[in-house]
C-alpha cells in the first residue's frame, strides 16, 4: 500500500490545519491507519489511529485538540484535523497503515507542520 500525506505547512499558533493521508489500496486491505509525528530532535510518537470500522483512538497529548476521520468507502483517505495548534505540535507527521492480510506496516514519507509566528 502506498501512502501519501499532504496538508502540512507553516501555521501560526492557535490556528488549525488539516492533514490528509491517501492510501492506494481499499479499506478491505487495511486493518488500521495511524498518524505519528516526529518533532525536531525527538523520537517518533503516536498521535492517533482509526480502524477499518471507523473507531478512533487518540494519545492523551492530542485529545480534544486533534480529530481523525476517514473518507467515504470509495476512497481510502484519512484526515487529521488539528486545532489550536501550539509550537510544540511542530513535527513531521507520518501516516502508517497495517495491512489486513500480512499484518505488515506501510509508511508514508511524511508532511512537515511548523507552528510558529
Long-range contacts (C-beta under 8 A, 24 or more apart in sequence): 1-25, 1-29, 1-30, 1-97, 1-99, 1-106, 2-106, 3-95, 3-96, 3-97, 3-106, 3-107, 3-108, 4-95, 4-108, 4-109, 5-93, 5-94, 5-95, 5-108, 5-109, 5-110, 5-111, 6-111, 7-111, 8-92, 8-93, 8-111, 8-112, 8-113, 8-114, 9-112, 9-113, 9-114, 10-114, 10-116, 11-85, 11-113, 11-114, 11-115, 12-85, 12-115, 12-116, 12-117, 13-85, 13-86, 13-87, 13-115, 13-116, 13-117, 14-84, 14-85, 15-85, 16-81, 16-82, 16-83, 16-84, 16-85, 17-82, 17-85, 17-113, 18-79, 18-80, 18-81, 18-82, 19-79, 19-80, 19-82, 19-93, 19-111, 19-113, 20-77, 20-78, 20-79, 20-80, 21-77, 21-78, 21-79, 21-80, 21-95, 21-108, 22-75, 22-76, 22-77, 23-76, 23-77, 23-95, 23-97, 23-106, 24-76, 25-76, 25-97, 25-99, 26-76, 27-52, 27-70, 27-73, 27-76, 28-100, 29-99, 29-100, 29-101, 30-76, 30-97, 30-98, 30-99, 30-100, 31-98, 31-99, 31-100, 31-103, 32-97, 32-98, 33-70, 33-78, 33-95, 33-96, 33-97, 33-98, 34-95, 34-96, 34-97, 34-98, 35-68, 35-78, 35-80, 35-93, 35-94, 35-95, 35-96, 36-93, 36-94, 36-95, 36-96, 37-89, 37-91, 37-92, 37-93, 37-94, 37-113, 38-91, 38-92, 38-94, 38-110, 39-88, 39-90, 39-91, 40-90, 40-91, 42-91, 44-94, 47-80, 47-93, 48-80, 50-78, 52-100, 82-113, 85-113, 85-115, 86-115, 87-115, 87-116, 88-115, 89-113, 89-115, 90-114, 90-115, 90-116
